[in-house]
Amino acid sequence: MADMASAEEAVLYRKQGRVAIITLNQPKKLNAMTQPYYYRVSCLLREIAEDPDVSVTVLTGSGRFFSAGANVTTTRPGVGPGISKDEARSDILKGFVSNNLDITRSFYTHPKILVAALNGPTVGLSAALLGFCDFIYATPHTFLLTPFSSLGLVAEGGASIGLVQRLGLTKANEALIMSRRIPCDELVACGFVNKVFKGKDQNDSDGFLKQVLDEVEDKLGEHLNQESLIKIKELIRRPFLEGLEAQGVREVMEGMARFAKGAPQEEFRKIASGEKRHKLTMYTTLPNGIRVFYREAGSPSNPNILLLHGFPASSFQYRNLIPILSQKYHVVAPDLPGFGFTEIPRELNFKYTFANIATTIGSFLDVLEISSFAVYVFDYGAPTGFRLALERPEAITAIITQNGNAYEEGLSSFWDPLRKLWATSDAEQERQLREAISGAVLTFEATKSQYLHGEPDADKIDDPATYHLDYALMSRPGNKEIQLELFKDYGTNVTLYPKFQEYLRDSQVPVLAVWGKNDFIFPAPGAEAFKRDVKKLKLVLLDGGHFLVESHTHEIGKLMLDFLENKI
């Protein structure tokens, strides 16, 4: 893992005329904050408070997130092998209590006009502190999440006053008590956000900030008496100051009691063990307008794993695997175009080919600033992942192929009608083949069969939502035509098999092939074939079918954790 950046690198400071600008600058880690980073912010706020040449302070972030909140891998006080209760309490006092009191007080006592430029989502303590900003501007993909109740904590950062005042009681109850994510449109509707600005894309934090600074100059510029601005703010805030001082102490003492009791530690343990699902689902918009739906979990400071699903599924198929992997890795699972909840603008006239799907996922990775990753490929995820490997071989740190084929030996008789579809140039014959394939494959029973066929214990596939959801999504208007287009285009993947194999030979990337040996679509010889090109192949055949990740989730999770140790 990369070393932690210094506080000066992670939190930047500059002045632009009478405006002081603080920028959270760890975009690849979604601006997750450590105690030293928060302390630098509080020090800068105090420095700015004493600067007579500054009347406005702007707080923003770089990249697509404002801040993912506290980096829990480095900011969990009172935790350690053999630590006593007294030692834990001392650690909590020195860490959690002092840090939270300091950063919170630096916000609610800041005398200058405090502007938050939310370049993206804001989470946890970073979100709580926003209640003390005088003006808040945001991007459309911004949301606010204060998951304190979900993590066994209480409100912090003065949220029980500041956030309640800014959001209003109803919305604050949803945010604080329910740990509900509040999207941008609701933040605007309740008055939390003053105005929304868009950059070129979700990573264009510089373009967004420029618009905010233009707004600050226009609305808070020299046409207003700068000393009057500060005096008016002082009068507005003064009646609440005494209550804030008292409530801040109450919050941290209650928080310390929760840590001393071990409640947050237990919630983190549940998340790490997979007992509790803790993942985020969201959309991100690509430069061409495609809105990719994806699931994300784990600290962005950890190595990345990309999970690519197959036909006719979506990222939903990884709902149980993600919590297992996210205890050690940053896990991202997008819905491929034509599947799940990814949205393609009609005016884009998107052509459904595997080349375009791979290009879309490449763009998705670029927007998320993921430049290095292990990839889990299954079914359609295999040609998508291997095409990515051809385009950016240096990015792939390891491959886990679960019935993700790259060899002729891995194509069963299931593919015989499709081979005819690939070969024909006769329009009438193609129409007849499409009709026959649709009747044989694009049905509810065929979808269900992909999950149950070859699985000795059907009870292991204990969630009928899987095939019901797949079929419901496939039954949307126009979607079966999309699937037929992809069936037709699958032949281009077979043509590329030699290139995929050459990549494996040349790169010798670590490969774990974990295969359902009873798969009737991609049979076991396809797994064995990897031995020809991967010298140190780890091959595991399990007694299951196509959707092995449904029936053998924990086995696959353990195999992956063991395999990836010291590899990425």
Secondary structure as the mmCIF struct_conf table of DSSP 4:
data_model
#
loop_
_struct_conf.conf_type_id
_struct_conf.id
_struct_conf.beg_label_comp_id
_struct_conf.beg_label_asym_id
_struct_conf.beg_label_seq_id
_struct_conf.end_label_comp_id
_struct_conf.end_label_asym_id
_struct_conf.end_label_seq_id
HELX_LH_PP_P HELX_LH_PP_P1 ALA A 2 SER A 6
HELX_RH_AL_P HELX_RH_AL_P1 ALA A 7 ALA A 10
STRN STRN1 VAL A 11 GLN A 16
TURN_TY1_P TURN_TY1_P1 GLY A 17 ARG A 18
STRN STRN2 VAL A 19 LEU A 24
HELX_RH_3T_P HELX_RH_3T_P1 PRO A 27 LYS A 29
TURN_TY1_P TURN_TY1_P2 LEU A 30 ASN A 31
STRN STRN3 MET A 33 MET A 33
HELX_RH_AL_P HELX_RH_AL_P2 GLN A 35 ALA A 49
TURN_TY1_P TURN_TY1_P3 GLU A 50 GLU A 50
TURN_TY1_P TURN_TY1_P4 PRO A 52 ASP A 53
STRN STRN4 VAL A 56 GLY A 61
BEND BEND1 SER A 62 ARG A 64
BEND BEND2 PHE A 66 PHE A 66
STRN STRN5 SER A 67 SER A 67
STRN STRN6 ALA A 70 ALA A 70
TURN_TY1_P TURN_TY1_P5 VAL A 72 THR A 74
TURN_TY1_P TURN_TY1_P6 PRO A 77 GLY A 78
TURN_TY1_P TURN_TY1_P7 PRO A 81 GLY A 82
HELX_RH_AL_P HELX_RH_AL_P3 LYS A 85 ILE A 92
HELX_RH_PI_P HELX_RH_PI_P1 LEU A 93 VAL A 97
HELX_RH_AL_P HELX_RH_AL_P4 SER A 98 TYR A 108
TURN_TY1_P TURN_TY1_P8 THR A 109 THR A 109
BEND BEND3 LYS A 112 LYS A 112
STRN STRN7 ILE A 113 LEU A 118
BEND BEND4 GLY A 120 GLY A 120
STRN STRN8 THR A 122 VAL A 123
TURN_TY1_P TURN_TY1_P9 GLY A 124 GLY A 124
HELX_RH_AL_P HELX_RH_AL_P5 LEU A 125 ALA A 128
HELX_RH_3T_P HELX_RH_3T_P2 LEU A 129 PHE A 132
BEND BEND5 ASP A 134 ASP A 134
STRN STRN9 PHE A 135 ALA A 138
TURN_TY1_P TURN_TY1_P10 PRO A 140 HIS A 141
STRN STRN10 PHE A 143 LEU A 145
TURN_TY1_P TURN_TY1_P11 PHE A 148 GLY A 152
TURN_TY1_P TURN_TY1_P12 GLY A 157 ILE A 161
HELX_RH_AL_P HELX_RH_AL_P6 GLY A 162 LEU A 167
HELX_RH_AL_P HELX_RH_AL_P7 LEU A 169 LEU A 176
TURN_TY1_P TURN_TY1_P13 ILE A 177 ILE A 177
BEND BEND6 MET A 178 MET A 178
STRN STRN11 ILE A 182 PRO A 183
HELX_RH_AL_P HELX_RH_AL_P8 CYS A 184 ALA A 189
TURN_TY1_P TURN_TY1_P14 CYS A 190 GLY A 191
BEND BEND7 PHE A 192 PHE A 192
BEND BEND8 ASN A 194 ASN A 194
STRN STRN12 LYS A 195 VAL A 196
BEND BEND9 LYS A 200 ASP A 201
TURN_TY1_P TURN_TY1_P15 GLN A 202 ASN A 203
HELX_RH_AL_P HELX_RH_AL_P9 SER A 205 LYS A 219
BEND BEND10 LEU A 220 GLY A 221
TURN_TY1_P TURN_TY1_P16 GLU A 222 HIS A 223
BEND BEND11 LEU A 224 LEU A 224
HELX_RH_AL_P HELX_RH_AL_P10 GLN A 226 LYS A 261
TURN_TY1_P TURN_TY1_P17 GLY A 262 GLY A 262
HELX_RH_AL_P HELX_RH_AL_P11 ALA A 263 SER A 273
TURN_TY1_P TURN_TY1_P18 GLY A 274 GLY A 274
BEND BEND12 GLU A 275 LYS A 276
STRN STRN13 LEU A 280 THR A 285
TURN_TY1_P TURN_TY1_P19 PRO A 287 ASN A 288
BEND BEND13 GLY A 289 GLY A 289
STRN STRN14 ARG A 291 ALA A 297
BEND BEND14 GLY A 298 GLY A 298
TURN_TY1_P TURN_TY1_P20 PRO A 300 SER A 301
BEND BEND15 ASN A 302 ASN A 302
HELX_LH_PP_P HELX_LH_PP_P2 PRO A 303 PRO A 303
STRN STRN15 ASN A 304 LEU A 308
TURN_TY1_P TURN_TY1_P21 PHE A 311 PRO A 312
HELX_RH_3T_P HELX_RH_3T_P3 SER A 315 TYR A 318
TURN_TY1_P TURN_TY1_P22 ARG A 319 ASN A 320
HELX_RH_AL_P HELX_RH_AL_P12 LEU A 321 LEU A 325
TURN_TY1_P TURN_TY1_P23 SER A 326 LYS A 328
BEND BEND16 TYR A 329 TYR A 329
STRN STRN16 HIS A 330 PRO A 334
HELX_LH_PP_P HELX_LH_PP_P3 ASP A 335 LEU A 336
TURN_TY1_P TURN_TY1_P24 PRO A 337 GLY A 338
BEND BEND17 PHE A 339 PHE A 339
TURN_TY1_P TURN_TY1_P25 GLY A 340 PHE A 341
STRN STRN17 GLU A 343 GLU A 343
HELX_RH_3T_P HELX_RH_3T_P4 ARG A 346 LEU A 348
HELX_RH_AL_P HELX_RH_AL_P13 PHE A 354 VAL A 367
TURN_TY1_P TURN_TY1_P26 LEU A 368 GLU A 369
BEND BEND18 SER A 372 SER A 372
STRN STRN18 PHE A 373 VAL A 377
TURN_TY1_P TURN_TY1_P27 ASP A 379 TYR A 380
HELX_RH_AL_P HELX_RH_AL_P14 GLY A 381 GLU A 391
HELX_RH_3T_P HELX_RH_3T_P5 PRO A 393 ALA A 395
STRN STRN19 ILE A 396 THR A 401
BEND BEND19 GLN A 402 ASN A 403
BEND BEND20 TYR A 407 TYR A 407
HELX_RH_3T_P HELX_RH_3T_P6 GLU A 408 GLY A 410
HELX_RH_3T_P HELX_RH_3T_P7 SER A 413 TRP A 415
HELX_RH_AL_P HELX_RH_AL_P15 ASP A 416 ALA A 423
HELX_RH_AL_P HELX_RH_AL_P16 ALA A 427 VAL A 441
BEND BEND21 LEU A 442 THR A 443
HELX_RH_AL_P HELX_RH_AL_P17 PHE A 444 LEU A 452
TURN_TY1_P TURN_TY1_P28 HIS A 453 GLY A 454
BEND BEND22 PRO A 456 PRO A 456
HELX_RH_3T_P HELX_RH_3T_P8 ALA A 458 LYS A 460
BEND BEND23 ILE A 461 ILE A 461
TURN_TY1_P TURN_TY1_P29 PRO A 464 PRO A 464
HELX_RH_AL_P HELX_RH_AL_P18 ALA A 465 MET A 474
TURN_TY1_P TURN_TY1_P30 SER A 475 SER A 475
BEND BEND24 ARG A 476 ARG A 476
TURN_TY1_P TURN_TY1_P31 PRO A 477 GLY A 478
HELX_RH_AL_P HELX_RH_AL_P19 ASN A 479 SER A 507
STRN STRN20 VAL A 511 GLY A 516
TURN_TY1_P TURN_TY1_P32 LYS A 517 ASN A 518
BEND BEND25 PHE A 520 PHE A 522
TURN_TY1_P TURN_TY1_P33 ALA A 524 ALA A 524
HELX_RH_AL_P HELX_RH_AL_P20 PRO A 525 GLU A 528
HELX_RH_3T_P HELX_RH_3T_P9 ALA A 529 ARG A 532
TURN_TY1_P TURN_TY1_P34 ASP A 533 ASP A 533
TURN_TY1_P TURN_TY1_P35 LYS A 535 LYS A 536
STRN STRN21 LYS A 538 LEU A 542
BEND BEND26 ASP A 543 ASP A 543
BEND BEND27 HIS A 546 HIS A 546
HELX_RH_AL_P HELX_RH_AL_P21 LEU A 548 SER A 551
BEND BEND28 HIS A 552 HIS A 552
HELX_RH_AL_P HELX_RH_AL_P22 THR A 553 LEU A 564
TURN_TY1_P TURN_TY1_P36 GLU A 565 LYS A 567
#
